[in-house]
Amino acid sequence: MATILSASSRRSKKRSGDRSAQSSPHPLERRRTSLVTSRGSEAELIRITVSEARKRLSYYLCQCEAGQEFLICRRKEPVAVLRAIPTVQTREPQLGFAKGTFVIPPEFFDPLPEDLLRAFEGRDGIDE
């Protein structure tokens, strides 16, 4: 369960004495929300509606890959969080890492008993 802390208000930059030079923020900047997750960490999310998510899913997925997180809302109520899955770095297998930790006994290479061979081959007395 997540709790919304606050929604940031619109921010506009004012230049000294020039009212016409005010710039409005990007539409997504106006919808930033701070969210406390169930683990207690705080995240900065952008609120989007379900219909926006449907219409521009590819765009939002690209933004998630770049590190952005979105709070999807239905009728202004938070429903889900859209975020990228963390990638797991795979490493090359290390050959010989257990060298010297165990010894294979010589009897390992001895031929198997006849009854055990028949059981492996499915010839254990049925239809011989």
ABEGO torsion letter per residue (X at the ends): XBBBABBBBBBBBBBBGBAAABBBBBAAAAABBBBBBAAGBBBBBBBBBAAAAAAAAAAAAAAAAAGBBBBBBBGGBBABBBBBBBBBBBBBBBBGAABGABBBBAAAABBBBAAAAAAAAGABGBGX
